[in-house]
Structure formats: C-alpha cells, structure tokens
Amino acid sequence: MAYKYIIHELAQQEYETSLQWYAERSKRAAENFITAVNDALHLICASPTRWRNSYKSFYELGLKKYPFTIIYTIEPGKQLIMISSIYHYKRNPKKRYRK
C-alpha cells in the first residue's frame, strides 16, 4: 500500500518561493520544476525507505535537474510521509534538518 504525504508549512513556503523564482525566469522551467517535485513525491510514497537515510530519521531524495533535495520522515504505523523541507543546495546546511 502506498504512503500518503503531508508537506510541512515551511517546506510549502520553500516550494512556493522556489516556484516563483523559476516562474519569473521561465514558464517552462517552472512547469518542469513542478513536474520534478511531483514525480519525486510519487517515488517517495511508493517506496519511502529506498532513499538515503542520512541523519537520524530523515530521508533524502535529490531532484535530478534541479539543485534541491526533498527531506522527509516516515511514520510507518500511519502510512504517512512528512515532507519537512524542500532544501536548496546553496542554503545553510545547519538548517537542513528540522522537525
């Protein structure tokens, strides 16, 4: 059974800010960014433990054509994925993991 996901409000803000940045530069880049994030979320929900567990209970999946990593935790009893960050590689690494 596939997992469902919830996007933390700060991760949602990161996503919207990034999407706006791409939209200001190119409509096609913004559309491709949306597709890349949605594809990554579907992969995570299909097989959440497949991706790298790099810190405590946080897992990561990097986007292929964009400099972002989706950071998430798994709640197996609830079949739920919590997206905690859509992290840009240039940001401060100390703020990478948060609950």
N, C-alpha and C positions, 0 to 999 in steps of 0.2 A: 504494500500500500504506500502510495506517495505521501510525503510530508506536505504540510501547508506551511506558509511562511508569514511572518509579521515583520514589517520594517519599522525599526525604532525611529522616533520622530527626528532625531539628529541625523540619522542615516538618510531619511527622506529629504531633509534640508540639504544635505551634501549632494544628493542626487539631483534635486531641482536646481541648485546653484550650478552644478556642472552642466546640466542640460541647457540651461540658459546661456552659459558661456559658449557652448558649441552652437547653439541656435543663432547667436549673434554673428558667428563667423560663417556658418554654412548650414543650410537646411538639411542637406544630405548627411552631413556629419552628425547632426542632432538625431536624425532618424536612425542612423546606424548605431549611435550610442544607445538609444532606447532598445533597439533590437539586441545588441550585445548584452545589456543588463538583463533583459527578459530571458534570453537564452541561458545565461548563467544561472538565473534563479530557477529555471526549469531543471537544469542539470543538478543543482544543489538539492532540490526537492526530490528528485528521482533517486539520488544516491548520496546522502549527506556526509557519510563517513569516508567517501572516496578521496576527498581533497585533503590537503595538508593540515595537520593539527600542529600549529606552531607554538602556541602559548596557552597553557592551562587548558581550558575547554573551548578555546576559539579555533575555528577552522577558517581557511582562506582559499578563495578561488580567484585567480587573476584573469582579467579580461584580455583577450588576445590582441586586439587592435587599439586598445585604449590603456593609458597608464593608471589603471585602477585595480584595486583588489576588493572583493566583497568579503567582509569578515562577518562570521556568524557563529552562533552557538546552537546546540541541538538539545531539545527536550524530548527524549525518546518515549517517555510514558504518555505524552500528549500528542506524539507525532507532529511536532512543531519545530520550526526553524525560526530563530530570532536573528534578523539581519541587524547587526549592531553598527556597521559602518560600511560606507562605500568610499574607500580610502584612496586618495590620490598619492602616488609615489613620492611626490615632492614635499608633502606635508611633514610636520614634525613626527618622527617615529615614536616619541614618548606618548603621543596621544592616539596611537594606533588601536589599542585595545581598551575598551570600556564596556561597562555593563549598563 
